[in-house]
Amino acid sequence: MLWKILLLIAIIVAVLYGFKMISRASDGRQPAARKTRKKGRGTESDGQAVDLVKCGNCGAFTAPGTPCSNCGQ
């Protein structure tokens, strides 16, 4: 009976240790994922809101003063 209790405690400790190791490994990967996600955005934003303007040719919305990325106008 004592062996069963010790085995159960060992299994519980192993599972908790495994979860701890998995969480540490995933914490180490998050900053790299943030860098690649930020890198893929293309342009940096200054945090200011911009009212978008509808393109008269194709109907896509773009920032004022920039050419339409859809039709090039």
Backbone torsions as a table, in degrees:
resi	resn	phi	psi	omega
1	MET	NA	-38.9	179.6
2	LEU	-63.7	-38.0	179.5
3	TRP	-64.0	-37.2	179.4
4	LYS	-65.8	-40.8	178.7
5	ILE	-66.5	-44.5	178.2
6	LEU	-63.8	-38.6	177.6
7	LEU	-65.6	-41.6	178.1
8	LEU	-62.7	-42.8	177.6
9	ILE	-63.6	-41.8	179.3
10	ALA	-63.9	-40.1	178.8
11	ILE	-65.4	-43.5	179.4
12	ILE	-62.3	-43.7	178.8
13	VAL	-63.8	-41.1	179.6
14	ALA	-64.1	-41.4	179.0
15	VAL	-65.5	-45.4	178.4
16	LEU	-62.7	-41.0	177.5
17	TYR	-64.1	-39.4	177.6
18	GLY	-63.1	-43.2	177.1
19	PHE	-63.6	-37.6	178.4
20	LYS	-64.5	-42.0	179.0
21	MET	-66.6	-39.8	178.3
22	ILE	-64.7	-42.1	179.8
23	SER	-66.5	-36.3	176.6
24	ARG	-65.9	-39.9	-179.7
25	ALA	-67.0	-39.2	-179.4
26	SER	-72.9	-30.8	176.8
27	ASP	-66.2	-33.4	179.8
28	GLY	-72.2	-25.1	-178.5
29	ARG	-87.6	-20.0	-175.7
30	GLN	-63.2	-43.6	178.8
31	PRO	-61.1	-36.6	178.5
32	ALA	-66.7	-38.4	178.3
33	ALA	-66.2	-37.3	178.0
34	ARG	-64.9	-39.6	179.2
35	LYS	-63.3	-45.3	-179.2
36	THR	-68.4	-35.9	178.6
37	ARG	-66.7	-41.6	179.6
38	LYS	-68.3	-37.6	-178.7
39	LYS	-65.2	-33.5	-176.6
40	GLY	-75.2	-10.3	-177.3
41	ARG	-72.2	-25.6	176.1
42	GLY	95.6	-70.2	-177.1
43	THR	-112.6	148.4	177.9
44	GLU	-86.0	143.5	179.2
45	SER	-104.5	145.6	176.7
46	ASP	-91.1	2.2	176.1
47	GLY	90.6	-2.0	-179.5
48	GLN	-85.9	142.9	177.7
49	ALA	-76.7	144.2	-179.9
50	VAL	-127.1	132.1	173.9
51	ASP	-78.9	129.1	-178.1
52	LEU	-87.5	151.8	-179.2
53	VAL	-115.9	136.5	179.7
54	LYS	-79.0	131.7	177.7
55	CYS	-70.5	131.3	-179.1
56	GLY	-71.3	-22.9	-176.4
57	ASN	-85.5	-50.5	-173.7
58	CYS	-114.8	-14.5	178.3
59	GLY	90.1	2.4	178.4
60	ALA	-76.5	151.5	179.7
61	PHE	-98.9	131.1	178.9
62	THR	-135.4	167.9	176.0
63	ALA	-71.2	145.8	180.0
64	PRO	-62.3	138.3	179.1
65	GLY	85.5	0.4	177.6
66	THR	-111.8	147.4	178.8
67	PRO	-69.6	151.7	179.8
68	CYS	-68.0	129.8	-179.8
69	SER	-79.0	-13.8	-179.9
70	ASN	-83.5	-53.2	-175.1
71	CYS	-112.8	-10.5	177.2
72	GLY	86.3	4.9	-178.0
73	GLN	-91.6	NA	NA
